[in-house]
Amino acid sequence: MSHVRNAILITGAGQRIGLHLAERFLDEGHPVLFTYRTPRPSVAALEAKGAHGLLVDLAEADASQKVVGFVAEHALSLRCVIHNASVWLKDVELRNSPQNLAALMRLHLQVPYELNILLEPWLRASDAELKDIISISDFNTARGSDQHAFYLATKAGLQNLTKSFAKKYAPEIKVNDIAPALILFNEDDSEEYRAQRLKKSLLQIEPGPEVVWQTVKFIMENRYLTATSIPLDGGRSVV
């Protein structure tokens, strides 16, 4: 089996933002490795375009080792690791559910922490001028929430990991975070809910995942950016 160089690894790329990022990297000719939890036609489409996917539940205890084995099977080096996999749960869904609590901790903190450490050799092996680790957190970590307290606490922890690993891996590997607000509605969101959410930002639009791609590209091409969390909020911070 041939091994690729300077691959892009994206966790949780079977749908929505992760899927869009994988498609855009493929369009630009980058080798793409990705994880997904649920088989979908979109996953098959990515693999048909040449990406390699790993079916894995990142909430499982041995998930990080599975991802590392998958990377070793397909890549000699990594240009960028993107921690996109996430689960959005309200606090009410966490009550009396140790499993849900553990899933949030693992997806947003433990797995990124472990992969940053375990995949360091593949990043350092890249012959690209710049190497990156990018996480996707949440704009609301700075504001808090009375319904998503634990979710946002784990995302805040992910932002803190960004700063710690930026210190640890400088100057060879840049480590940054993107903190989005509304990016993409769900298909079953009501018109009332959509209107309510749109009013929370200055620009009052559903921007779509292309704005995340633009931010990822900005980070990867900027040689003087590390230890930073970029808010992608449409001006929500001043509303």
N, C-alpha and C positions, 0 to 999 in steps of 0.2 A: 504494500500500500504506500502511495506517495504521501509525503508529509509537506504541508505548505509552510511558507514563511510569512511572518508579519500578519497573522490572522487577526480578525476581530472576534472577540468572544462576547456574546450578549446573553444574559440570563433572562428567561421569561419572554421569549420572542415569538410565541405562537399567535399573538393577537395584539391589537391596538398599538401602543407606542413602540414596543419592542419589535413587532412585526415590521412597522414602517422603517425603523432604523436598519433592520436587516436587509430589507429590500433596497434601500438607498445605498448601503455599502456595496451590495451586489451590483447595482447599476454602475457604480464607480470602479468595479473590477477588483474589489477587495475579497479575499477569502473569508468566509463567515462561518463561525461555529456558534451554535445557539442551543439553549435548553428550552424545553417546554414541558408542561405538566399534562396537557390534554391533547390527544390527536385531533387535528382539524384539517380541512382542505387547505388552509393557509400554510400549514406546516409542510404538507406534501408539495405545495407550490414552491416554497423556499428550497426544498431539497431538489426539486426538478431544475432549479436555476443553478444548482451547484453547491448550495450551503449544506453543512452537516449538522443534523440535529440530534440531541440526546433527550430521550424521554426520561424525566426524573422529577420526583417530588422533592423540592429543595427543603421541605420541612422534615424530611427523614434524617436520621442521625448520621448516616454515612454518605449523604448527598455530596458533600464537598470532595470526598475521595473519588466518587464516581465522576464528577466533573473533571478532576485532574487526570484521571485515567483516560477520559474521552479526549482531552486536549493532547495528552501524550500520544494517543493513537493517530491523531490527524495533523498535528502542528509541530514544527521545529521551533517556532517563536511566535510571540503575540505582539501586535502593535498597540492594541487597546483592549481593556477589559471594561465592560459596561454592566454595572449592577442595576438591572432594571426590574427583576422579579419582585413582585409585591403582592400583598393581600390587604384589602381595605375592609376592616371590620369595625363596627361600632362597639362601644364599651358593653352595651347590653348583650352582644353576642359573645362576650368574653366571660360573663358571669357563670360560674360553675362549669367552666370549660377550660381546663388546663391544656387541652390539645390546641385550642385556638390561641391561647396566650403563648404557648411554646412556638407555634407557627409564626407568629409575628416576630418573636425574638430571633428565631432562626433565619427567616428570610431577610429581615432588615438589618440584622447585626451580626449574628454568628457566621452565617455563610459568607457575607462580604469580607469579614475579618479573616476567616480561614482561607478564602480564595486569594486575598491579597498576599498572604504569606506563602501559600503553596504554589502560586503561579508566578511568583517573583522571578524564578530562573528563566521562564519563557519570555517574560518581558525584557529582561536584561539580555537575552539572546538575540533580540531583534536588531537588525542592522538599520532600522529606520532612525532618522535623526532625532525624532521625538517619540516618546512612549507615554501612554496615558492609562490611568484608571479613572473612570467616571461613574459616579453613583447618581441615581434619580431619587430624590427625597420628596419633600412637600413644602410648599410655600408657607403653610399654616403652622409650621413648627415655631415660628416667632410669635404667633398669636394665641395658640392653645385652642382647645375645643372642649365643650361640655359633653360632647357625644363621642369623640374619638380621642380621648386622652391618652390611652396606651398606644394606639397606632401612632400618634404624633410623637410620643416619647421615644419610640423605637426609631422613627425617622430622624429625630433630633440626634439620636445616638449615631446614626449613619453619617450625618453631617460632621459629627465630632471625629469619627474614624477618618474622614477625609483629611482633617487637619493633622491628625497623628501620623498617618501614613505619608502625607506630604513631607513631614519632617524626616520620617524614617528613610524615605527613598530618594530624597533630593541629593544631588541635582539631576540624576539620570532619569527618573520617572516622575512625571507630573501627576498629581492627584487632585481632582476637583469634583464638585457636586452641582447638579441642576435641581432647583427647587420650584417645580411648577405649581401653579394654581389650576384653574379649569383649562384643560386642553381639549378634551373630547367627551361629548355626552355618550351615555349608553343608549341603545336603541329604545329601551322601554321607559326612558325618562319622560315625564309628562311635560306638556307645553308650559304649564304653570311653574314647574320646577325649573325648566330651562330659562324662562323669563326672569325668575328670581335670581338664579345664578349669574346671568349675564349682567344684571344691574350692579353686581358687586365689584366690577372692574371699570376703569376709565374707558377702555376701548370697547367693552360690551360686545365681544365677539367670541365665538367658539373657534379658536385659531387652528385646531387640528394638529396632528403630530409633526407636520413639516417644521414647525417652529422649534421643536425639540431637536430635530435633525440639524437645523441651522446652528443651534447652540452647541451641539456636540462637535460639529465641524469647526466652529470658532475656537472651542477649547483645544481641539487636537492640533490646530494650525498655529496657535499662539504659544510662542516659546517662553513667554514671561508670565504665565498664569499658572499658579498652583496654590493649594490650601484654601480655595475659594468656593463658596456656594453661590451660584448665580440665580437670583429670583427671576422666574419666568411667569409673570403674574398679570400682565396687561394693565399695570398701574393700580392693582388692588390695594397696595400698601398705603395709599393715600385716600382711599374711599372710606 
